[in-house]
């Protein structure tokens, strides 16, 4: 049966995205479903122990103090790093958007921390925080071992994350600033608007979507942080920097408990999905209010 031109035009977008959706499902759906299935088993390879236990792993999860501690560490890390990156990224984006000399070279230099591999960046910061020879640890911190002291180790990881990913936030916000028509700030200047008023009442509302996208990307990335903290502290000292991803890795690869490790992975996945939904609902509500 031949479709009418109107129906063909209506279904054309779905046909165009269907191959991409099929590839994404084949790449992402199987690992997710396999992890979900493993989370319903007790699977310890070393002891050749594999049996179906249903929701027993999830019941154990709610009573696992280490899980709640790692979840708290993850929320603390994301809650401290992401707002700082947003503020610093906005200031950096405003600087890069202004008419200053050497702006193109400055943009290239700013992206260097973000472009550097995370492991290399973490190794550099390990040296900087070294209490005996590090430029920061031996001089600014007066020999205090931040990476080995529970109150400070998490903040060392937060500082590393802020240094590395602020340029990414700045790049997203800069794209939003450059999408603002030049006639808008020019008209505001003619009306006598101050720099602060132009920023607060004109630029920030116009880049609201860019801010939400930056917050979404960075929150999701910070919530599943692994490599930078693992290289710095491996989750120590005394598990004070152990995030959900690190706890999952230790359970899977070091303890060899693939069943409970998969349960932790599912819990991390559900946390990330929940955060994504919260951001999308907030963005949709703001759009509905403006409409």
KABELMO-V55490 format. One record per pair of residues at least 24 apart in sequence whose C-alpha atoms are under 8 Angstrom apart, sorted by the first residue. I is the first residue (numbers start at 0). J is the second residue. Records with the same first field share a line. If there is no record, write none. Layout:
I: J  J
This chain:
34: 261  262  264  265
35: 261  262  265
37: 257  258  261  262
38: 257  258  259  260  261  262  265
39: 258  262
40: 258  259
41: 256  257  258  259
42: 256  257  258  259
43: 255  256  257  258
44: 255  256  257
45: 255
56: 258  259  262
57: 262
60: 262  263
66: 243  246
69: 238  240  241  242  243  246
70: 242  243
72: 239  240  241  242
73: 221  222  223  224  241  242  243
74: 222
76: 153  157  221  222
77: 218  221  222
79: 157
80: 157  158  160  161  221
81: 161  214  217  218  221
83: 161
84: 161  164  165  168
85: 165  168  169  210  213  214
87: 165  169
88: 165  166  167  168  169  170  172
89: 168  169  172
90: 169
91: 166  169
92: 169  170  172  173  176
93: 173  176
95: 173
96: 173  176  177
109: 166
110: 166  167
112: 162  163  164  166
113: 163  164  165  166  167
117: 226  227
118: 226  227  230
120: 159  163  227
121: 159  227  228  230  231
122: 230  231
124: 159  231
125: 231
146: 231  232  236
147: 232  235  236
148: 236
149: 235  236  237  239
152: 232  235  236  239  240
153: 239  240
156: 227  228  231
159: 227
160: 227
168: 213  217
171: 209  210  213
172: 206  209  210  213
174: 209
175: 205  206  209
176: 202  206
179: 205
208: 282
211: 278  282
215: 275  278
219: 271  274  275
222: 271
223: 267
243: 267
